[in-house]
Amino acid sequence: MTPEEEGQLAVDLFNHAWTLIELPKRTPEQDDELIHAAHASRHHWSRVGTAKNLARGEWQLARVYATLSRAEPALHHAGRCLAYCEANPDAIEDWDVPFAYEALARAHGVAGDAPESRRWAEEARELGAKIEDPEDRELLERDLATL
């Protein structure tokens, strides 16, 4: 597989996982498929992607596990997302860190830690207000509204 093909596979798997996240109801088999697709996407990005691809893959994994009410892996992957962002400030976009904060807010919410969830959501809102592109800012606001 060429690096271009592997990158496209990572994108396709990410998009497939997102399609499964958005289903109003999933079977246990679809929950498994969701986990495997998101991990496979992240794996392929680890082979051909950049720091922002890795951060975004970790963000999606945090979202997957939060969606499935699995707090420990949601917290782990949200933390990894933020770590990639903090370690690579020149490689990410202005919305990556606010989304990492959103992932932490969501994961803490699933873990039942309302004060930490609120703290991270507020951090996301504050930094998100500085996102240059209005569409990107709106995506963050929509996600924060679902906490």
N, C-alpha and C positions, 0 to 999 in steps of 0.2 A: 504494500500500500504506500503510495506517495504521501509526503507531508500534506499536500493539498487535499487528497482523498481522506486522510485521517482527520484533518480539520473539519471537513464537510461532515464526516460521520459524527464528530463531536457536536456540531451544530444541530444536525438532524436528531440526535439522541436528546439533546437539551430541549428542542422543540417538542419532541414526542412526550418527554416527561411533563412539560408544561401543559400539553393537551390533556394528559391524565390528571394533573392537579386540578384542572378546571372542570372535570366531570362532576356533576352534582352528586353522583353516587358511584362508588367503585366497588367492585367485587374484591374479595381477598386476593385473588389472582392478579387483578389490576393494581392493587397496592404493591404487590411484589414486583410487578413489571415496572411500576413507577420508581421504586427504589433502585432496581437494577439499571434502568435507563439513565437515571441521574448519575449513578456511580460510574457507569460506562462512559458517559459524556465527559465527566471529570477526569477519568483515566486517560482518555484520548487527548484531552487538553494537556495533561501532564507530559505527554510525549511531543506535542507540536505547538503548544500554545504559549502565550505570554503571561506575565503576572496578572494582568487584568482578566484573562480567560480563567486562570486558576481561582482568582477571587470570586468571579461570577459563578464558577462551578460549585464552589463551597457555599455561596449564597443560595444556589438552587437546592443543594443538599439540605441546608438548614430549613428551607421552606418546605421541602418534601417531608422531612421528619416532623416539623411543626404541624403540617397538614394531617399527618398520621398520629398526632398526639404523642409523639415519642420525644420527650423532653431532653434526655441526655444526649442523643446524637444531634438533635437540633442545636443545643447549646454548643456542642463541640464544633460543628461545622460553621456556625455563626462566628465563633471565636476565630476559627481558621480564616474565614473570609476577611475579618478585620485585620488579622495578622498580615495577610498578603497585601492588603491596602496600605497598612502602615509601613511595611518593609519596602514598598515600591511606589512612593508617592508620585514619582515622575512618570510612571507607567499606567496610571489609572485616570479615569475621568472624574469630573467634579461630582458625579452622582454615585460613584462606587462606595465611598465611605458612608454617606447617609443611608444607603441601602444596607450596608453592613450593620449599622445601628438599628435599622428596622428589623433585620434578621435577629439581632440580639433581643430586641423588645418582644418580638413574636415568640422566640424560644423561651424567654423568661416567663412570658404569659402562660405558655403551655406547662411550664414547670410549676406554676402556681405562685410565682414570686411577683405579685402585682407592683410593689414599689420599684423593683429593678426594671420591670417592663415599662412602667411609666417614665423612668429616668432615661432609658435608651430611646424611647419614642420621642421624648422632648429633645434629646440630642439630635435625633434624625430630623425633626422639624426645624430646629435652629440652623443646622448646617444645610438642610435641604432648601431653605429659603434663599440660599446663595447659588443654587443650581442655575446656570445660565440659560439653558434651553427650557422654555416653558412646558414643552411636552414631557421632558424628563422629570421636571418638578412635579407636574400633575400625576405622573405614574407613581412617584413616591407618595404623594398625598393620598392617592387612592389606596395604596397598600397600607398606609398608616391608618386610614379610616376603617380598615377591616380588623384591626387589633382588638 
